[in-house]
Amino acid sequence: MMLPLWRMTAAAVLMVLVAFVVVAGGAEAEAGPQRILLDTDMDTDDLFALLYIPKQNRSEFDLKAVSISVNAWSNAGHAVNHLYDILYMMGRDDILVGIGGDGGISDSGTIYPNVGGYLPLIDQGMTTVGGCRYRQAIPQGGGGRLDKDTNFGLRRGFLPQGRRKYTPLQQPTAQQNVEHIYIMGGGVRSKNPTGCCPKNATKSCTPQQCGDHGNLFTCYATNPNAEFNIFGDPFSAYQVFHSGISMTLVPLDATNTIPINKEFFYEFQRHQSTYEAQYLFKALKMARDTWFNDQFYTSYFMWDSFTAGVAISSMRNDKNGKFGNDFAQLEYMNVTVITSNKPYGVHDGSNPLFKGRGTPKFGLKRDGVHSGHVQTGITDSFCSLKGSNKGRCEDGYTKKVSGPEAVHIRVATGAKPNVDKYSPLDREFFKSFLEALNLRENSGSLNFMAQFPFYREILYKPDFKNKKIGPPVIFDMDMSPGDFISLIYLLKAPIEVIDLKGILVSGNGWAHIASIDIIYDILHMMGRDDIPVGRGNTNALGTPILGCNYASIIPQGSGGLIDSDTLYGLARSLPRSPRRYTAENSVKYGAPRNTDHPELRQPLAFEVWQSIKEQLPPSEKITILTSGPLTNLANIMLSDRNTSSVIEKVYVVGGHIRGENDSKGNVFTVSSNRDAEFNMFLDPLAAKTVLESSLDITLIPLRSQRKAASFKSILQALKHTDHTPESSFVHRLLFLLHELQQKHRLYHHMDIFLGEVLGAVYLVEGFSMRPFVQSMPISVVANSSRSTNGQIVVNKQSANSVKVLVDFSSGKYYSRVGKSLRNKEQYAVVGSFAEQNTIGSRPPEILRN
């Protein structure tokens, strides 16, 4: 059915904004509490808002549901479990949680139910696969989504874990009728106070964002007018503003007047009498300690938390018949959201609502306000002005206008000063925020240590004394479900056969980089906290750091990143490791300052490589198994010219040799590319760098992987009464993947992960699998077109050849997988979170008895 755009916006596209929505209830609602739907992208400041609202008197304000914007500062799988943990801490498991759906919009403009929000509205098709036109403005690594997904590494060390979790195909979306919307976002007449030259600066100082309407610190050179929340999806924001729903906007005009200054920071430090206050202060302190310059106190504002205060005050005063707001100056303005740039009606291919269409999508006017150039990315040349460091694009600008495009809304223009002249806090909301957060009423009941009072952080390290140690191995993975099974298999291998020295993680594959914590949990489960884990890049070789080239082909919703990031809902059943990603850092590694615990810093992939290499005895060389894009290995080869002298062999899981038996590749999201395989397509240049090198490489291509991709055979091999904890976990995961594949079309591709395990098994078992290996001269197509990138072709002119695993005994393969996982010689030290729960909940003497 074709829904009105504003209806779809109110139901789903609000997930693009950070808004506070009061749900309509009529006369009955007037007698009871105001019902609130909070929409959040789980950024650090959003957590302040999220915990401020439930601290209010529930007879006045009832937070009914929270929806998560999945197209902004955090990633869906990490955000939803983070939210569940916060609500569990607060004793509010009654609050519904909704995230993006898998519904789509047809090319003709038909809007289907449960539209996701993973993509901006103008780029939304029938799937959750798509680019990052606007979202690329948000960094993926440190200081960006990685730190939001993990709350700087604080989340897993502080928050308790309840029973709620993400579950495939069962996660609800929050859709309600809307009475009033409070939106944090935009900048109307604002002037950015950051990026300005000091008064005594020399002429060499160049102002950056200083004076801009917006706050896009990554792309003010193309768009100085937009603010992050609105820029995330300007067309959706336009629909919300023009929906006719009553609205209050809290733009940068107001939030720029309430920076988190030193006085507030130190008052907060002195007042942490609840778990929620402690958690938020830890996050704020880490934000300050990792801030990129020394201007934190004038650059970090109470964005969304201030909006929460404005919303609460307005709702309370409106209900009580009082005029005005306790925390903000408000006035009415005529504004709109700019969605495209003049001249209108000139179609240059940038605007998908008009591109190649006889009839514009959604019935838009050919020369209307949506018909101009749409910003294609943060480096869009159309938006740049020659000779200026400020751009001209206005996409996402909340502009004051007159005429038919104007929407008359209430706008906050500034934060009110504290009426108490003797208080160290200079804003009235500062006082309300700290008072609410530290109230005993409606406070959190437990954190992780209160949940498990007898838990102790123990790092398990094996004793391999008097054992012959096998050759050193490094596993390079992108954290697909198949990779985690491979990791468990490698950890089960006898130390006499292989010595797993380290793990390198790609951030441009099937999971976001914050999923590195799942690796730590598996290592902890298996008693291998001694193995270092290195964080790799989030971008493919030769592509911009801020971007999603190639990785955009992976679905973001069901069957894709949300499932990998949660290991299909099973990650929370693993024991929680004392090790985790953390934003802790030091000047030694390029940070602006030392944090409190720089020794906990997360090492990078190249650093782990160097450390392992330096500890090698002169006679030893390293074997590498890769199961993901070859980004890490290519970067190592380009950065360390002595790489080839210390690498014994490389086993590469991936690739499809074009023309082989007329079979196809597996990149099902790019219909024009028939012959590529995901691991090669995700970084074609890295694949070319590695596979066309002189290294001793064995390729495990799709042809062989497909022979190891029978769910029936692998589940039969694992069907045994004498299970180990790890074999039970693998069986649960595989059974779930198989069940999802049979149940829903979005999971049709689950067997591609099953075939990935072949690389680990072949590395360990070798000749016992009766392999047939053939040498082939090959080359990799890179820097070409989407329809050919990542393809492997036989090239007799190639200077080097690779060994290709052509065939093997599938019976031996399945038998070895089952036997190894059930082997009790090297099995789990702590089998699950439930077992860890038992240990941490009881005194040691009771456990011994």
BELUR-V899419 format. One record per residue. RES is the residue in one letter. PSI is psi in whole degrees, 0 to 359 (none if undefined). BURIAL is 1 if it has 24 or more other ideal C-beta (glycine too) atoms within 12 Angstrom, else 0. Layout:
[[RES & PSI & BURIAL] [RES & PSI & BURIAL]]
//
This chain:
[[M & 155 & 0] [M & 100 & 0] [L & 147 & 1] [P & 142 & 0] [L & 323 & 1] [W & 328 & 1] [R & 315 & 1] [M & 322 & 1] [T & 310 & 1] [A & 329 & 1] [A & 325 & 1] [A & 317 & 1] [V & 344 & 1] [L & 338 & 1] [M & 346 & 1] [V & 335 & 1] [L & 161 & 1] [V & 102 & 1] [A & 158 & 1] [F & 117 & 1] [V & 125 & 1] [V & 123 & 1] [V & 135 & 1] [A & 145 & 0] [G & 357 & 0] [G & 206 & 0] [A & 323 & 0] [E & 321 & 0] [A & 328 & 0] [E & 329 & 0] [A & 340 & 0] [G & 193 & 0] [P & 155 & 1] [Q & 125 & 1] [R & 133 & 1] [I & 134 & 1] [L & 122 & 1] [L & 125 & 1] [D & 131 & 1] [T & 152 & 1] [D & 11 & 1] [M & 27 & 1] [D & 165 & 1] [T & 314 & 1] [D & 332 & 1] [D & 327 & 1] [L & 326 & 1] [F & 315 & 1] [A & 317 & 1] [L & 324 & 1] [L & 344 & 1] [Y & 318 & 1] [I & 313 & 1] [P & 348 & 1] [K & 351 & 1] [Q & 163 & 1] [N & 122 & 0] [R & 345 & 0] [S & 343 & 0] [E & 315 & 0] [F & 125 & 1] [D & 106 & 1] [L & 109 & 1] [K & 325 & 1] [A & 156 & 1] [V & 127 & 1] [S & 145 & 1] [I & 124 & 1] [S & 122 & 1] [V & 17 & 1] [N & 32 & 1] [A & 240 & 1] [W & 353 & 1] [S & 163 & 1] [N & 144 & 1] [A & 309 & 1] [G & 319 & 1] [H & 321 & 1] [A & 318 & 1] [V & 319 & 1] [N & 327 & 1] [H & 314 & 1] [L & 317 & 1] [Y & 319 & 1] [D & 320 & 1] [I & 314 & 1] [L & 325 & 1] [Y & 318 & 1] [M & 322 & 1] [M & 1 & 1] [G & 32 & 0] [R & 50 & 1] [D & 356 & 0] [D & 344 & 0] [I & 125 & 1] [L & 148 & 1] [V & 127 & 1] [G & 144 & 1] [I & 179 & 1] [G & 146 & 1] [G & 183 & 1] [D & 7 & 1] [G & 167 & 1] [G & 183 & 1] [I & 126 & 1] [S & 166 & 0] [D & 333 & 0] [S & 350 & 0] [G & 6 & 1] [T & 127 & 0] [I & 120 & 1] [Y & 159 & 0] [P & 153 & 0] [N & 39 & 1] [V & 138 & 1] [G & 305 & 1] [G & 1 & 1] [Y & 335 & 1] [L & 154 & 1] [P & 151 & 1] [L & 322 & 1] [I & 341 & 1] [D & 1 & 1] [Q & 122 & 1] [G & 216 & 1] [M & 0 & 1] [T & 180 & 1] [T & 16 & 1] [V & 131 & 1] [G & 175 & 1] [G & 193 & 1] [C & 54 & 1] [R & 308 & 1] [Y & 323 & 1] [R & 342 & 1] [Q & 346 & 1] [A & 343 & 1] [I & 121 & 1] [P & 147 & 1] [Q & 330 & 1] [G & 220 & 1] [G & 138 & 1] [G & 356 & 1] [G & 226 & 1] [R & 326 & 1] [L & 315 & 1] [D & 332 & 1] [K & 321 & 1] [D & 329 & 1] [T & 358 & 1] [N & 54 & 1] [F & 18 & 1] [G & 2 & 1] [L & 331 & 1] [R & 307 & 1] [R & 343 & 1] [G & 347 & 1] [F & 315 & 1] [L & 144 & 1] [P & 170 & 1] [Q & 120 & 1] [G & 199 & 1] [R & 336 & 0] [R & 144 & 1] [K & 165 & 1] [Y & 136 & 1] [T & 128 & 1] [P & 136 & 1] [L & 5 & 1] [Q & 2 & 0] [Q & 121 & 1] [P & 163 & 0] [T & 148 & 1] [A & 118 & 1] [Q & 123 & 1] [Q & 164 & 1] [N & 145 & 0] [V & 131 & 1] [E & 315 & 1] [H & 145 & 1] [I & 130 & 1] [Y & 119 & 1] [I & 128 & 1] [M & 120 & 1] [G & 164 & 1] [G & 173 & 1] [G & 120 & 1] [V & 294 & 1] [R & 16 & 1] [S & 153 & 1] [K & 113 & 1] [N & 123 & 1] [P & 357 & 1] [T & 160 & 1] [G & 20 & 1] [C & 152 & 0] [C & 138 & 0] [P & 159 & 0] [K & 326 & 0] [N & 20 & 0] [A & 154 & 0] [T & 170 & 0] [K & 341 & 0] [S & 346 & 0] [C & 126 & 0] [T & 120 & 0] [P & 145 & 0] [Q & 262 & 1] [Q & 358 & 1] [C & 122 & 1] [G & 356 & 1] [D & 153 & 1] [H & 327 & 1] [G & 189 & 1] [N & 25 & 1] [L & 86 & 1] [F & 344 & 1] [T & 348 & 1] [C & 36 & 1] [Y & 343 & 1] [A & 346 & 1] [T & 332 & 1] [N & 95 & 1] [P & 5 & 1] [N & 338 & 1] [A & 156 & 1] [E & 150 & 1] [F & 313 & 1] [N & 317 & 1] [I & 323 & 1] [F & 337 & 1] [G & 333 & 1] [D & 80 & 1] [P & 320 & 1] [F & 321 & 1] [S & 317 & 1] [A & 319 & 1] [Y & 316 & 1] [Q & 321 & 1] [V & 312 & 1] [F & 325 & 1] [H & 16 & 1] [S & 344 & 1] [G & 359 & 0] [I & 139 & 1] [S & 139 & 1] [M & 143 & 1] [T & 127 & 1] [L & 130 & 1] [V & 90 & 1] [P & 184 & 1] [L & 334 & 1] [D & 318 & 1] [A & 314 & 1] [T & 333 & 1] [N & 344 & 1] [T & 6 & 1] [I & 64 & 1] [P & 151 & 1] [I & 98 & 1] [N & 176 & 1] [K & 320 & 0] [E & 316 & 0] [F & 316 & 1] [F & 312 & 1] [Y & 332 & 0] [E & 318 & 1] [F & 316 & 1] [Q & 326 & 0] [R & 346 & 0] [H & 90 & 1] [Q & 67 & 1] [S & 0 & 0] [T & 162 & 1] [Y & 321 & 1] [E & 324 & 1] [A & 319 & 1] [Q & 317 & 1] [Y & 316 & 1] [L & 323 & 1] [F & 321 & 1] [K & 317 & 1] [A & 317 & 1] [L & 318 & 1] [K & 319 & 1] [M & 325 & 1] [A & 317 & 1] [R & 313 & 1] [D & 337 & 1] [T & 6 & 1] [W & 143 & 1] [F & 342 & 1] [N & 191 & 0] [D & 22 & 0] [Q & 26 & 1] [F & 313 & 1] [Y & 349 & 0] [T & 4 & 1] [S & 345 & 1] [Y & 123 & 1] [F & 165 & 1] [M & 80 & 1] [W & 280 & 1] [D & 329 & 1] [S & 321 & 1] [F & 321 & 1] [T & 321 & 1] [A & 316 & 1] [G & 317 & 1] [V & 317 & 1] [A & 312 & 1] [I & 314 & 1] [S & 316 & 1] [S & 316 & 1] [M & 318 & 1] [R & 312 & 1] [N & 321 & 0] [D & 318 & 1] [K & 327 & 0] [N & 6 & 0] [G & 20 & 0] [K & 150 & 0] [F & 143 & 0] [G & 188 & 0] [N & 140 & 1] [D & 336 & 1] [F & 341 & 1] [A & 149 & 1] [Q & 134 & 1] [L & 145 & 1] [E & 162 & 1] [Y & 140 & 0] [M & 158 & 1] [N & 112 & 0] [V & 168 & 1] [T & 174 & 1] [V & 125 & 1] [I & 128 & 1] [T & 344 & 1] [S & 167 & 1] [N & 143 & 1] [K & 153 & 0] [P & 140 & 0] [Y & 153 & 1] [G & 358 & 0] [V & 107 & 0] [H & 106 & 1] [D & 11 & 0] [G & 357 & 0] [S & 342 & 1] [N & 105 & 1] [P & 347 & 1] [L & 344 & 1] [F & 337 & 1] [K & 121 & 0] [G & 21 & 0] [R & 132 & 0] [G & 321 & 0] [T & 125 & 0] [P & 150 & 1] [K & 148 & 1] [F & 17 & 1] [G & 27 & 0] [L & 157 & 1] [K & 140 & 0] [R & 332 & 0] [D & 24 & 0] [G & 186 & 0] [V & 345 & 1] [H & 4 & 1] [S & 3 & 1] [G & 195 & 1] [H & 131 & 1] [V & 130 & 1] [Q & 126 & 1] [T & 344 & 1] [G & 180 & 1] [I & 350 & 1] [T & 20 & 1] [D & 119 & 1] [S & 332 & 0] [F & 327 & 1] [C & 351 & 1] [S & 145 & 0] [L & 126 & 0] [K & 130 & 0] [G & 6 & 0] [S & 147 & 0] [N & 9 & 0] [K & 132 & 1] [G & 181 & 1] [R & 353 & 1] [C & 150 & 1] [E & 12 & 1] [D & 124 & 1] [G & 1 & 1] [Y & 126 & 1] [T & 94 & 1] [K & 139 & 1] [K & 123 & 1] [V & 172 & 0] [S & 170 & 0] [G & 193 & 0] [P & 338 & 0] [E & 350 & 0] [A & 138 & 0] [V & 127 & 1] [H & 107 & 0] [I & 162 & 1] [R & 132 & 1] [V & 131 & 1] [A & 132 & 1] [T & 348 & 1] [G & 158 & 1] [A & 136 & 1] [K & 144 & 1] [P & 159 & 0] [N & 130 & 1] [V & 340 & 0] [D & 102 & 0] [K & 342 & 0] [Y & 358 & 0] [S & 145 & 0] [P & 348 & 0] [L & 126 & 1] [D & 0 & 1] [R & 139 & 1] [E & 323 & 1] [F & 328 & 1] [F & 314 & 1] [K & 314 & 1] [S & 319 & 1] [F & 310 & 1] [L & 324 & 1] [E & 314 & 1] [A & 316 & 1] [L & 331 & 1] [N & 4 & 1] [L & 141 & 0] [R & 328 & 0] [E & 138 & 0] [N & 27 & 1] [S & 163 & 1] [G & 145 & 1] [S & 342 & 0] [L & 154 & 1] [N & 191 & 1] [F & 317 & 1] [M & 329 & 0] [A & 328 & 0] [Q & 324 & 1] [F & 78 & 1] [P & 339 & 0] [F & 12 & 0] [Y & 138 & 1] [R & 137 & 0] [E & 110 & 0] [I & 129 & 0] [L & 120 & 0] [Y & 128 & 1] [K & 131 & 0] [P & 158 & 1] [D & 106 & 0] [F & 24 & 0] [K & 144 & 0] [N & 19 & 0] [K & 142 & 0] [K & 125 & 0] [I & 132 & 0] [G & 181 & 0] [P & 146 & 1] [P & 139 & 1] [V & 140 & 1] [I & 133 & 1] [F & 122 & 1] [D & 116 & 1] [M & 159 & 1] [D & 13 & 1] [M & 33 & 1] [S & 164 & 1] [P & 325 & 1] [G & 326 & 1] [D & 322 & 1] [F & 324 & 1] [I & 319 & 1] [S & 319 & 1] [L & 314 & 1] [I & 320 & 1] [Y & 316 & 1] [L & 323 & 1] [L & 338 & 1] [K & 344 & 1] [A & 140 & 1] [P & 140 & 0] [I & 337 & 1] [E & 341 & 0] [V & 310 & 1] [I & 152 & 1] [D & 99 & 1] [L & 108 & 1] [K & 331 & 1] [G & 164 & 1] [I & 132 & 1] [L & 140 & 1] [V & 126 & 1] [S & 136 & 1] [G & 13 & 1] [N & 33 & 1] [G & 228 & 1] [W & 0 & 1] [A & 154 & 1] [H & 157 & 1] [I & 335 & 1] [A & 343 & 1] [S & 358 & 1] [I & 333 & 1] [D & 332 & 1] [I & 324 & 1] [I & 314 & 1] [Y & 321 & 1] [D & 319 & 1] [I & 318 & 1] [L & 320 & 1] [H & 316 & 1] [M & 319 & 1] [M & 7 & 1] [G & 30 & 1] [R & 51 & 1] [D & 0 & 1] [D & 346 & 0] [I & 122 & 1] [P & 150 & 1] [V & 126 & 1] [G & 132 & 1] [R & 123 & 1] [G & 186 & 1] [N & 158 & 1] [T & 1 & 1] [N & 149 & 1] [A & 157 & 1] [L & 130 & 1] [G & 10 & 1] [T & 160 & 1] [P & 146 & 0] [I & 319 & 1] [L & 97 & 1] [G & 178 & 1] [C & 33 & 1] [N & 133 & 1] [Y & 310 & 1] [A & 342 & 1] [S & 350 & 1] [I & 352 & 1] [I & 130 & 1] [P & 141 & 1] [Q & 334 & 1] [G & 218 & 1] [S & 136 & 1] [G & 2 & 1] [G & 229 & 1] [L & 321 & 1] [I & 326 & 1] [D & 320 & 1] [S & 321 & 1] [D & 339 & 1] [T & 5 & 1] [L & 51 & 1] [Y & 35 & 1] [G & 356 & 1] [L & 349 & 1] [A & 327 & 1] [R & 353 & 1] [S & 351 & 1] [L & 151 & 1] [P & 146 & 1] [R & 122 & 1] [S & 146 & 1] [P & 334 & 1] [R & 144 & 1] [R & 165 & 1] [Y & 141 & 1] [T & 150 & 1] [A & 2 & 1] [E & 141 & 1] [N & 175 & 1] [S & 160 & 0] [V & 328 & 0] [K & 326 & 0] [Y & 22 & 0] [G & 3 & 0] [A & 154 & 0] [P & 338 & 0] [R & 162 & 0] [N & 137 & 0] [T & 183 & 1] [D & 327 & 0] [H & 70 & 0] [P & 341 & 0] [E & 344 & 0] [L & 1 & 1] [R & 139 & 1] [Q & 118 & 1] [P & 155 & 1] [L & 162 & 1] [A & 316 & 1] [F & 326 & 1] [E & 321 & 1] [V & 318 & 1] [W & 311 & 1] [Q & 318 & 1] [S & 315 & 0] [I & 318 & 1] [K & 317 & 1] [E & 335 & 0] [Q & 357 & 0] [L & 135 & 1] [P & 152 & 0] [P & 331 & 0] [S & 353 & 0] [E & 151 & 0] [K & 163 & 1] [I & 137 & 1] [T & 134 & 1] [I & 132 & 1] [L & 122 & 1] [T & 138 & 1] [S & 69 & 1] [G & 189 & 1] [P & 150 & 1] [L & 25 & 1] [T & 311 & 1] [N & 312 & 1] [L & 320 & 1] [A & 317 & 1] [N & 322 & 1] [I & 315 & 1] [M & 323 & 1] [L & 336 & 0] [S & 335 & 0] [D & 100 & 1] [R & 346 & 0] [N & 13 & 0] [T & 311 & 1] [S & 334 & 0] [S & 343 & 0] [V & 3 & 1] [I & 123 & 1] [E & 302 & 1] [K & 159 & 1] [V & 125 & 1] [Y & 119 & 1] [V & 114 & 1] [V & 112 & 1] [G & 175 & 1] [G & 149 & 1] [H & 126 & 1] [I & 117 & 1] [R & 135 & 1] [G & 2 & 0] [E & 110 & 1] [N & 26 & 0] [D & 23 & 0] [S & 162 & 0] [K & 165 & 0] [G & 197 & 1] [N & 15 & 1] [V & 78 & 1] [F & 346 & 1] [T & 354 & 1] [V & 92 & 1] [S & 335 & 0] [S & 346 & 0] [N & 98 & 1] [R & 334 & 0] [D & 5 & 1] [A & 158 & 1] [E & 149 & 1] [F & 309 & 1] [N & 326 & 1] [M & 321 & 1] [F & 328 & 1] [L & 342 & 1] [D & 79 & 1] [P & 320 & 1] [L & 322 & 1] [A & 319 & 1] [A & 318 & 1] [K & 316 & 1] [T & 317 & 1] [V & 308 & 1] [L & 338 & 1] [E & 16 & 1] [S & 183 & 1] [S & 6 & 0] [L & 154 & 1] [D & 99 & 1] [I & 135 & 1] [T & 121 & 1] [L & 130 & 1] [I & 90 & 1] [P & 178 & 1] [L & 322 & 1] [R & 316 & 1] [S & 320 & 1] [Q & 322 & 1] [R & 336 & 1] [K & 345 & 1] [A & 25 & 1] [A & 38 & 1] [S & 112 & 1] [F & 320 & 1] [K & 316 & 0] [S & 317 & 1] [I & 322 & 1] [L & 326 & 1] [Q & 322 & 0] [A & 331 & 1] [L & 355 & 1] [K & 96 & 0] [H & 141 & 0] [T & 334 & 0] [D & 70 & 0] [H & 154 & 0] [T & 163 & 1] [P & 321 & 1] [E & 324 & 1] [S & 325 & 1] [S & 318 & 1] [F & 314 & 1] [V & 319 & 1] [H & 317 & 1] [R & 316 & 1] [L & 311 & 1] [L & 320 & 1] [F & 319 & 1] [L & 315 & 1] [L & 318 & 1] [H & 317 & 1] [E & 317 & 0] [L & 321 & 1] [Q & 322 & 1] [Q & 336 & 0] [K & 325 & 0] [H & 140 & 0] [R & 333 & 0] [L & 348 & 1] [Y & 25 & 1] [H & 339 & 0] [H & 14 & 1] [M & 333 & 1] [D & 346 & 1] [I & 332 & 1] [F & 328 & 1] [L & 320 & 1] [G & 340 & 1] [E & 335 & 1] [V & 339 & 1] [L & 323 & 1] [G & 314 & 1] [A & 318 & 1] [V & 318 & 1] [Y & 321 & 1] [L & 318 & 1] [V & 315 & 1] [E & 327 & 1] [G & 238 & 1] [F & 341 & 0] [S & 345 & 0] [M & 5 & 1] [R & 58 & 0] [P & 151 & 1] [F & 116 & 0] [V & 137 & 1] [Q & 138 & 0] [S & 133 & 0] [M & 136 & 1] [P & 122 & 0] [I & 166 & 1] [S & 159 & 1] [V & 134 & 1] [V & 122 & 1] [A & 157 & 1] [N & 35 & 0] [S & 242 & 0] [S & 164 & 0] [R & 331 & 1] [S & 350 & 0] [T & 343 & 1] [N & 141 & 1] [G & 356 & 1] [Q & 144 & 1] [I & 129 & 1] [V & 147 & 1] [V & 127 & 1] [N & 102 & 0] [K & 344 & 0] [Q & 355 & 0] [S & 138 & 0] [A & 334 & 0] [N & 156 & 0] [S & 159 & 1] [V & 154 & 1] [K & 136 & 1] [V & 125 & 1] [L & 106 & 1] [V & 323 & 1] [D & 165 & 1] [F & 170 & 1] [S & 109 & 0] [S & 327 & 1] [G & 314 & 0] [K & 321 & 1] [Y & 305 & 1] [Y & 323 & 1] [S & 317 & 1] [R & 322 & 1] [V & 310 & 1] [G & 316 & 1] [K & 318 & 1] [S & 315 & 1] [L & 335 & 1] [R & 353 & 1] [N & 130 & 1] [K & 11 & 0] [E & 323 & 0] [Q & 88 & 1] [Y & 180 & 1] [A & 137 & 1] [V & 317 & 1] [V & 115 & 1] [G & 337 & 1] [S & 171 & 1] [F & 325 & 1] [A & 319 & 0] [E & 319 & 1] [Q & 322 & 1] [N & 314 & 1] [T & 316 & 0] [I & 317 & 1] [G & 348 & 1] [S & 350 & 0] [R & 147 & 0] [P & 147 & 0] [P & 324 & 0] [E & 328 & 0] [I & 319 & 0] [L & 322 & 0] [R & 327 & 0] [N & none & 0]]
//
